[in-house]
Amino acid sequence: MSGQTPAIRVRSLQKTFRTGLRRRRTSALIGLDLEVAPGEVFGFIGPNGAGKTTTIKILVGLLRPDGGEASLFGRPVSDIRSRRRVSYLPELPDFYDYLTPGEFLRHCGRLSGIDAGELKRQVPGLLEQAGLDANEKRPMRKFSKGMLQRVGLAQAMLGDPDLYILDEPMGGLDPLGRRWVKDLIADLGHRGKTVFFSSHVLAEAEAVCDRVAFLHRGRLLASGSLRDVLEAHTNAWEVLVEGEAVRSDESLKPLTARLDAAGEDTLLVPAAERPDELLKALLAGPHRIRSVNQRHASLEEVFIRTLAPGIEKED
């Protein structure tokens, strides 16, 4: 990020709420530090109650932090000008449901200062890009959750912003809807846009993210490039063998008896070990090694492993 102003910068961010009849203090964010570079697709990952939505609401000016600082493209979030290049889709968007999608987008565009001629050009294309009929005459109260999410994302693309802040954009969608959102986020990334989104659908997040951060109970547990995060949590070595079945080879029993199998011809060597001794023994016998690969953990597996120590401490 050297020489670039971060699209999002958060330092020592803190937020506390008072909840319940006794107005007990609950810490939603505890010293959060975070940076997102321009052009990154950044996944903000955490369980319910982790502080993701609180962070997002502070970034878009809907909440004020109790401490620390946050900025968008170098401007503090308290400065309304910081949001001129930003679009936001909340987790549970609320629409004027008596409007059609076109009417709603034109209304939002006028509020954003986009002139009528530009709106006339933009709105039909955005609706079609979102998989909606540009001439739709039904009011949005008759739309499904997936169709409303598409309207929300079309609205977020009005004015071609540089930074998209999306709170659970895949939540509640069917597989086709999630696939469309994933493809849209990937396309925005390819176009050089910055996308900061929270998600529980980790397989889709893994497919599009450049970097990720794990949040739990208001604390940042880990962050980094997707590649580095996944490679730091490797799984077993997978050794695929051709020829005489390795399980029936008596000479290999001392090595293979304790190994898991993924099929008759596949052996799994624990990640903490090297497969060198097994490979030498296989090469010395009537076996042909087809491939040796080390499986990398999925983002969901890394997420669960990262959260586990913190959960154990709480217990």
C-alpha positions in Angstrom: 0.0 0.0 0.0 3.1 2.2 -0.2 2.4 5.6 -1.8 -1.3 5.0 -1.9 -4.0 6.5 0.3 -6.0 3.6 1.8 -9.6 3.4 0.6 -10.5 2.4 4.2 -8.3 3.1 7.2 -9.3 2.3 10.8 -7.2 2.8 13.9 -8.0 1.8 17.5 -11.7 2.0 16.7 -13.9 1.5 19.8 -17.7 1.3 20.2 -19.8 0.5 23.3 -23.5 0.1 23.5 -25.8 0.0 26.6 -28.2 -2.9 26.5 -30.9 -4.4 28.6 -33.1 -3.0 31.4 -30.0 -2.3 33.5 -28.3 -0.5 30.6 -25.2 -2.7 30.9 -22.3 -1.7 28.7 -21.4 -4.1 25.8 -18.3 -3.6 23.8 -19.0 -4.0 20.1 -15.5 -2.9 18.9 -12.3 -3.1 20.9 -9.3 -1.3 19.4 -10.0 -2.4 15.8 -7.2 -1.7 13.3 -7.8 -2.2 9.6 -6.6 -1.0 6.2 -8.1 -1.7 2.7 -6.1 -0.6 -0.4 -7.7 0.9 -3.4 -8.8 -1.8 -5.9 -9.0 -4.6 -3.3 -11.8 -7.0 -2.8 -11.8 -7.4 1.0 -13.8 -9.9 3.0 -14.8 -9.0 6.5 -15.5 -12.3 8.2 -17.1 -13.0 11.6 -20.0 -14.7 13.4 -23.2 -12.8 14.4 -22.4 -10.2 17.0 -18.7 -9.9 16.0 -19.0 -6.2 15.2 -19.0 -6.3 11.4 -22.2 -4.2 11.0 -21.1 -1.8 13.7 -17.9 -1.2 11.8 -19.7 -0.7 8.5 -22.2 1.8 10.1 -19.3 3.8 11.5 -17.6 3.9 8.1 -20.8 5.2 6.3 -21.6 7.7 9.0 -24.6 6.0 10.7 -22.9 5.5 14.0 -20.2 7.5 15.9 -17.3 5.6 17.5 -16.5 6.1 21.1 -12.8 6.2 20.3 -10.2 5.8 17.6 -10.5 7.0 14.0 -11.7 5.9 10.6 -11.3 7.4 7.2 -12.3 6.8 3.6 -9.8 7.8 0.9 -7.9 9.9 3.5 -10.9 11.9 4.8 -12.3 11.2 8.3 -15.7 9.6 8.2 -17.1 12.5 10.1 -16.6 14.6 7.0 -19.6 14.1 4.7 -17.3 14.6 1.6 -15.6 11.2 2.5 -18.7 9.4 1.2 -18.9 11.1 -2.3 -17.0 8.1 -3.9 -18.8 5.4 -1.8 -21.9 3.3 -2.1 -23.5 1.3 0.7 -25.8 -1.7 0.8 -27.1 -2.6 4.3 -27.7 -6.1 5.4 -31.5 -5.6 5.5 -32.2 -2.8 2.9 -35.6 -1.1 3.2 -37.2 0.2 0.1 -40.1 2.4 -0.8 -41.9 -0.7 -1.9 -44.7 1.1 -3.7 -42.2 2.2 -6.3 -41.0 0.2 -9.3 -37.3 -0.6 -9.5 -36.8 2.1 -12.2 -38.6 4.7 -10.1 -36.6 3.8 -7.0 -33.3 4.1 -8.8 -34.2 7.4 -10.4 -35.3 8.7 -6.9 -31.9 7.6 -5.4 -30.0 9.1 -8.3 -31.7 12.5 -7.8 -30.9 12.4 -4.1 -27.3 11.7 -5.1 -27.2 14.7 -7.4 -27.1 12.8 -10.7 -28.8 14.8 -13.5 -31.9 13.5 -15.2 -30.2 12.9 -18.5 -27.5 10.8 -16.9 -30.1 8.8 -14.9 -32.1 8.1 -18.1 -28.9 6.6 -19.6 -27.8 4.7 -16.4 -30.9 3.2 -14.9 -32.0 0.8 -17.7 -28.4 -0.6 -18.0 -28.0 -1.1 -14.3 -31.4 -2.9 -14.0 -30.4 -5.2 -16.9 -27.0 -5.8 -15.4 -28.8 -6.8 -12.1 -30.9 -9.3 -14.0 -34.1 -7.2 -13.8 -36.5 -6.0 -16.5 -35.7 -2.4 -17.2 -39.5 -1.9 -18.0 -40.7 -3.7 -14.9 -44.1 -2.1 -13.8 -44.7 -4.1 -10.6 -44.1 -2.3 -7.3 -41.3 -3.8 -5.3 -43.7 -5.1 -2.6 -44.3 -8.0 -4.9 -40.6 -8.9 -5.2 -38.8 -11.8 -3.6 -35.8 -11.3 -1.3 -33.5 -12.1 -4.2 -35.1 -9.6 -6.5 -34.9 -6.9 -3.8 -31.2 -7.7 -3.3 -30.7 -7.2 -7.0 -32.4 -3.8 -6.8 -30.3 -2.8 -3.9 -27.1 -3.7 -5.7 -28.2 -1.9 -8.9 -28.8 1.2 -6.6 -25.3 0.8 -5.2 -23.8 1.0 -8.7 -25.5 4.3 -9.5 -22.9 7.0 -10.3 -20.1 4.4 -10.8 -18.6 4.8 -7.2 -15.0 3.8 -6.4 -15.8 2.0 -3.1 -18.6 -0.5 -2.4 -19.4 -1.2 1.2 -21.7 -4.2 1.3 -23.1 -5.7 4.5 -23.9 -9.4 4.0 -24.7 -9.0 0.3 -25.3 -12.8 -0.2 -27.4 -13.3 2.9 -30.7 -15.1 2.3 -30.2 -15.6 -1.4 -30.6 -18.9 -3.2 -27.6 -20.5 -5.0 -28.2 -18.7 -8.2 -28.5 -15.3 -6.4 -25.3 -15.9 -4.5 -23.6 -16.8 -7.7 -24.7 -13.6 -9.4 -23.5 -11.5 -6.4 -20.2 -13.3 -6.4 -19.8 -12.7 -10.1 -20.7 -9.0 -9.7 -18.1 -8.5 -6.9 -15.5 -10.2 -9.0 -16.3 -8.0 -12.0 -16.1 -4.9 -9.8 -12.7 -6.0 -8.6 -11.5 -6.6 -12.2 -12.6 -3.0 -13.0 -10.4 -1.7 -10.2 -13.2 -0.9 -7.8 -12.7 -1.4 -4.1 -15.2 -3.8 -2.5 -15.4 -4.2 1.3 -18.0 -6.8 2.2 -19.0 -8.9 5.2 -20.2 -12.4 4.6 -21.1 -15.7 6.3 -21.1 -17.5 2.9 -17.4 -18.3 3.1 -17.1 -20.4 0.0 -18.3 -17.5 -2.1 -16.0 -15.1 -0.2 -13.0 -17.3 -0.8 -13.7 -17.2 -4.6 -13.5 -13.4 -4.9 -11.4 -12.0 -2.0 -7.9 -10.5 -2.4 -7.6 -10.1 1.4 -9.7 -11.1 4.4 -10.0 -10.2 8.1 -11.5 -12.3 10.9 -13.4 -10.5 13.6 -14.8 -11.9 16.9 -16.4 -10.1 19.7 -15.1 -6.7 18.5 -11.5 -7.9 18.2 -9.5 -8.5 15.0 -8.2 -12.1 15.2 -6.3 -12.3 11.9 -6.0 -10.5 8.6 -3.9 -10.9 5.4 -4.0 -11.8 1.8 -6.2 -14.8 1.0 -3.3 -16.8 -0.3 -1.2 -16.2 2.9 -4.1 -17.0 5.2 -4.9 -20.2 3.4 -1.3 -21.4 3.1 -0.7 -20.8 6.8 -3.3 -23.5 7.5 -2.2 -26.5 5.3 -3.9 -29.8 5.5 -2.5 -33.3 4.8 -0.2 -34.3 1.9 -2.2 -36.3 -0.7 -0.2 -39.0 -2.4 -1.9 -40.6 -5.4 -0.4 -44.0 -6.4 -0.8 -46.2 -9.5 0.0 -49.9 -9.8 -0.4 -52.6 -7.1 -2.8 -51.4 -4.3 -0.7 -49.8 -1.6 -2.9 -51.1 1.2 -2.1 -54.7 0.3 1.7 -54.2 0.0 3.1 -55.9 3.1 6.4 -54.1 2.8 4.6 -50.7 3.2 2.5 -51.7 6.1 4.8 -50.1 8.7 4.3 -46.8 6.9 0.7 -47.0 5.6 -1.0 -48.6 8.6 -1.3 -45.4 10.5 -2.2 -43.2 7.4 -5.7 -42.2 6.4 -6.8 -43.3 3.0 -8.9 -41.3 0.5 -9.6 -44.2 -1.8 -7.7 -47.4 -2.6 -4.8 -45.6 -4.3 -4.6 -42.4 -2.2 -2.7 -41.9 1.0 -3.0 -38.9 3.3 0.2 -37.9 5.2 -0.4 -35.5 8.1 0.5 -31.8 7.4 2.9 -31.8 10.3 5.0 -34.5 8.6 6.9 -34.7 5.3 6.0 -37.5 2.9 9.7 -38.2 1.9 10.1 -41.6 3.7 6.8 -42.8 2.1 7.8 -41.6 -1.3 11.2 -43.4 -1.2 9.5 -46.7 -0.2 6.9 -46.3 -3.0 9.6 -45.7 -5.6 11.6 -48.7 -4.4 8.6 -51.0 -5.1 6.2 -51.7 -7.9 4.3 -48.4 -7.5 4.1 -45.4 -9.7 3.5 -42.0 -8.0 1.0 -40.0 -10.0 0.9 -36.9 -7.9 1.9 -35.4 -4.5 -0.1 -32.4 -3.4 -0.6 -30.7 -0.1 -4.2 -29.8 0.5 -4.8 -26.2 1.6 -7.6 -25.5 4.1 -10.7 -23.8 2.9 -11.5 -20.3 4.2 -14.3 -21.9 6.3 -11.8 -24.3 7.9 -9.3 -21.5 8.6 -12.1 -19.3 10.0 -13.2 -22.1 12.5 -9.6 -22.8 13.5 -8.9 -19.1 14.1 -12.0 -18.6 16.2 -11.6 -21.8 18.3 -8.9 -20.5 20.7 -10.9 -17.4 21.5 -14.1 -19.4 22.1 -12.2 -21.8 24.4 -11.0 -18.9 26.5 -14.5 -17.6 26.9 -15.7 -21.0 28.1 
